[in-house]
């Protein structure tokens, strides 16, 4: 049986010296993961979402900077 967890994903635009980042937050908007799009493995492993990395990166790459999107993943 699969259950869905509601989370939110947003992409933050970097600067010349700071790369773009992605945040994943839970339903209470608490920070779950924070990572560079180019290097998500460690953060996603820590929060047990590594098996959803491809799906998360596809969504993140399609987001506009500052846009918040509901992220419903079957876990």
Legacy VTK file of the C-alpha trace (Angstrom):
# vtk DataFile Version 3.0
C-alpha trace
ASCII
DATASET POLYDATA
POINTS 75 float
0.000 0.000 0.000
1.372 3.401 -1.015
0.676 6.568 0.840
1.241 10.077 -0.416
3.135 12.640 1.548
2.437 16.272 0.822
5.504 18.435 0.533
6.404 21.629 -1.235
9.294 22.318 -3.580
10.784 25.652 -4.540
13.795 26.838 -6.516
15.947 29.734 -5.339
18.020 31.658 -7.849
21.673 31.921 -7.010
24.083 34.740 -7.716
27.439 34.882 -9.469
29.083 33.181 -6.484
26.169 31.148 -5.096
24.546 28.397 -7.209
20.821 27.818 -7.640
19.278 25.810 -4.814
16.161 23.728 -4.326
14.228 23.494 -1.067
11.826 20.734 -0.118
9.504 21.553 2.764
6.900 19.479 4.603
3.193 20.263 5.018
4.063 22.598 7.933
6.607 24.306 5.676
9.539 23.026 7.750
12.711 22.543 5.731
13.280 18.888 4.778
16.042 19.228 2.176
18.148 22.011 0.698
20.475 21.229 -2.200
22.149 22.405 -5.371
20.389 21.095 -8.467
23.794 19.855 -9.630
24.375 17.850 -6.423
21.167 16.535 -4.788
22.312 13.066 -3.672
23.506 13.771 -0.134
20.496 15.892 0.864
17.983 13.496 -0.685
19.677 10.503 0.938
19.490 12.197 4.358
15.735 12.734 4.086
15.023 9.310 2.518
13.982 10.717 -0.862
16.919 9.430 -2.911
14.625 6.929 -4.676
12.587 9.928 -5.943
15.608 11.948 -7.110
14.819 11.821 -10.833
11.190 12.870 -10.278
12.204 15.678 -7.905
14.871 17.007 -10.295
12.464 16.946 -13.246
9.985 19.033 -11.257
12.711 21.373 -9.941
14.125 21.995 -13.410
10.661 22.994 -14.645
10.037 25.491 -11.842
10.496 29.221 -12.153
12.664 30.838 -9.500
10.697 31.640 -6.364
7.768 29.474 -7.451
6.377 27.113 -4.818
4.769 23.913 -6.023
2.966 21.204 -4.103
4.964 17.989 -4.304
2.920 14.836 -3.870
5.103 11.749 -3.873
3.983 8.167 -3.420
6.312 6.760 -0.806
LINES 1 76
75 0 1 2 3 4 5 6 7 8 9 10 11 12 13 14 15 16 17 18 19 20 21 22 23 24 25 26 27 28 29 30 31 32 33 34 35 36 37 38 39 40 41 42 43 44 45 46 47 48 49 50 51 52 53 54 55 56 57 58 59 60 61 62 63 64 65 66 67 68 69 70 71 72 73 74
